[in-house]
């Protein structure tokens, strides 16, 4: 905005101020000296409004493309892209990084007993508690179904254990209620650090899956580290 004028254009309703293009033309005297300037303003509020609308639409599409619709967490594709980047960063710099994989215990039984509406609420509540526990730098994703994945950059396995146990206990203590049905549920978690001798990111991921499987074998509602 060059000058602060009110917007009166009917095409660009919703904008309080006028958006303008300005052209400045020097004016010369008979002696050839520039003595004045002519300023021409053009009201481009309608163009500005269209561009702002397009920008918001593109931002929304970008958000949809990387976000899981049910939970608001990163979807698997976007999370995996971050996971691969994190793996290469660790291999290059030697910085420590930990991966936490977890899922909801006996989730199929929840759906079969109470229906998918309550099952979806359990997934949303799990995501909500995860985001409360996570730091701003943690990369949290819904890996698939009732399984979740968290990248904890700059975090050792011992530090990740503290994070995981805090999350596990919070979920264990938080029932989900829908249409008079109250359900207490638990999660099982697996943790592993990225190792500099990992041949690829899949080795890192498979260790976390193995740690999660150990938690299941130990009776569920547990956290295991490999």
C-alpha positions in Angstrom: 0.0 0.0 0.0 1.4 3.4 -1.0 -1.2 5.7 0.5 -3.6 4.6 3.1 -7.0 5.0 1.4 -10.2 3.2 2.4 -11.3 0.6 -0.1 -14.6 1.3 -1.8 -14.3 -1.2 -4.7 -17.4 -3.6 -4.8 -15.2 -6.3 -6.5 -12.9 -6.5 -3.5 -15.3 -6.4 -0.6 -13.7 -7.5 2.7 -10.6 -5.4 2.3 -10.6 -2.3 4.5 -7.7 -0.6 2.7 -7.1 0.1 -1.0 -4.2 -1.8 -2.6 -2.4 0.4 -5.2 0.1 0.3 -8.0 2.1 3.5 -8.4 3.9 5.0 -11.4 6.1 8.0 -10.9 7.0 10.2 -13.9 9.6 13.0 -13.7 8.5 16.3 -15.2 11.1 18.6 -16.8 11.0 22.4 -17.0 11.7 24.2 -20.3 15.4 24.3 -19.3 15.5 20.5 -19.1 15.7 20.3 -15.3 13.5 17.9 -13.4 11.3 20.2 -11.2 8.3 18.0 -10.6 7.0 14.5 -10.4 3.7 13.1 -11.6 2.3 10.3 -9.5 -0.4 8.0 -10.9 -2.1 5.5 -8.6 -4.1 2.5 -9.8 -6.5 0.7 -7.6 -5.6 -3.0 -7.7 -7.5 -4.1 -4.7 -9.4 -6.7 -6.7 -6.1 -8.3 -7.9 -4.7 -8.2 -4.4 -7.7 -9.9 -3.0 -7.5 -12.6 -5.6 -3.8 -13.2 -4.9 -4.4 -13.4 -1.1 -7.2 -15.9 -1.7 -5.0 -18.0 -4.0 -2.2 -17.9 -1.4 -4.6 -19.1 1.4 -5.9 -21.9 -0.9 -2.4 -23.1 -1.7 -1.4 -23.1 1.9 -4.5 -25.1 2.8 -3.8 -27.6 0.0 -0.2 -27.9 1.3 -1.4 -28.6 4.8 -3.9 -31.2 3.5 -1.2 -32.9 1.5 1.0 -33.4 4.6 -1.6 -33.9 7.4 -3.6 -36.9 8.5 -7.3 -35.9 8.3 -8.4 -37.8 11.5 -5.7 -36.7 13.9 -4.0 -33.6 12.5 -0.6 -35.2 12.8 1.7 -35.6 9.8 0.6 -38.3 7.4 2.8 -41.3 6.7 4.2 -40.0 3.5 5.3 -36.6 4.9 6.6 -38.2 8.1 8.6 -40.7 6.2 10.2 -37.9 4.1 11.3 -36.3 7.4 12.5 -39.6 8.7 14.8 -40.2 5.7 16.2 -36.6 6.1 16.8 -37.2 9.8 18.6 -40.5 9.0 21.0 -38.8 6.5 21.6 -35.9 8.9 22.6 -38.3 11.7 24.9 -40.2 9.3 26.5 -37.0 8.2 26.9 -35.1 11.5 26.9 -37.9 14.1 24.1 -36.1 16.0 22.0 -38.3 18.2 18.4 -39.0 17.3 15.8 -41.4 18.6 12.7 -43.0 17.1 9.6 -44.0 19.0 7.0 -46.3 17.5 3.8 -47.1 19.4 0.3 -48.4 18.8 -2.9 -48.8 20.7 -3.3 -52.1 22.5 -6.1 -54.4 21.4 -7.5 -51.7 19.1 -9.4 -54.2 17.0 -11.3 -55.2 20.1 -12.2 -51.6 20.7 -13.7 -51.3 17.2 -15.5 -54.6 17.4 -17.0 -54.0 20.9 -17.8 -50.3 20.8 -17.9 -49.4 17.1 -15.7 -47.3 14.8 -16.9 -44.0 16.2 -15.4 -44.7 19.5 -12.4 -46.2 17.8 -11.8 -43.0 15.9 -12.2 -41.0 19.2 -9.5 -43.2 20.8 -7.1 -42.4 17.9 -7.9 -38.7 18.1 -7.3 -38.7 21.9 -4.0 -40.5 21.4 -2.9 -37.9 18.9 -4.0 -35.1 21.3 -2.0 -36.5 24.2 1.0 -37.1 21.9 1.0 -33.5 20.7 0.8 -32.3 24.4 3.8 -34.4 25.3 5.9 -33.5 22.2 8.3 -30.6 21.8 8.0 -28.2 18.9 11.0 -29.9 17.2 9.6 -33.4 17.5 8.1 -34.9 14.3 4.9 -36.7 15.1 3.0 -38.8 12.6 0.2 -41.3 12.2 2.1 -44.2 10.7 -1.0 -46.2 9.8 -4.3 -47.3 11.5 -3.6 -47.3 15.2 0.2 -46.9 14.9 2.1 -43.7 15.5 5.7 -42.6 15.0 7.7 -39.9 16.7 11.2 -38.6 15.7 13.0 -37.1 18.6 16.0 -35.2 17.2 18.9 -34.5 19.5 17.5 -37.1 22.0 19.2 -40.2 23.4 17.3 -43.4 24.0 17.3 -42.7 27.8 15.7 -39.3 27.2 13.2 -40.8 24.8 12.3 -43.4 27.5 11.3 -40.5 29.8 9.1 -39.0 27.0 7.5 -42.4 26.2 6.8 -43.3 29.8 5.2 -39.9 30.4 3.0 -40.4 27.4 2.1 -44.0 28.2 1.1 -43.2 31.8 -1.0 -40.1 30.7 -2.9 -42.2 28.2 -3.5 -45.0 30.7 -5.0 -42.4 33.1 -7.2 -40.7 30.4 -10.5 -42.5 29.6 -12.4 -41.8 26.4 -16.1 -41.3 26.6 -18.7 -41.5 23.8 -22.5 -41.9 24.0 -22.2 -43.1 27.6 -19.5 -45.6 26.9 -16.3 -45.0 28.9 -13.1 -46.7 27.8 -9.7 -46.9 29.4 -7.0 -48.0 27.0 -3.3 -48.4 26.8 -0.4 -48.1 24.3 2.8 -50.1 23.8 6.0 -48.4 22.7 9.3 -49.2 21.2 12.4 -47.0 21.2 15.8 -47.0 19.4 18.5 -44.6 18.6 19.8 -44.2 15.1 23.3 -45.8 14.7 26.1 -44.6 12.5 26.5 -48.1 11.3 22.9 -48.4 10.1 23.1 -49.2 6.4 19.9 -47.4 5.7 16.9 -45.8 7.4 14.9 -49.1 7.3 17.3 -50.7 9.7 16.6 -47.9 12.2 12.8 -48.4 11.6 13.0 -52.2 12.0 14.7 -51.9 15.4 11.9 -49.7 16.6 9.3 -52.2 15.4 11.2 -54.9 17.1 11.2 -53.0 20.4 7.5 -52.4 20.0 6.9 -56.1 19.5 8.9 -56.8 22.7 6.5 -54.5 24.6 3.6 -56.5 23.3 5.3 -59.8 24.3 5.9 -58.4 27.8 2.2 -58.0 28.3 1.4 -54.7 26.6 1.3 -51.2 28.2 5.1 -51.3 28.3 8.0 -49.4 26.8 11.0 -51.3 25.4 14.4 -50.0 24.1 16.7 -51.7 21.6 
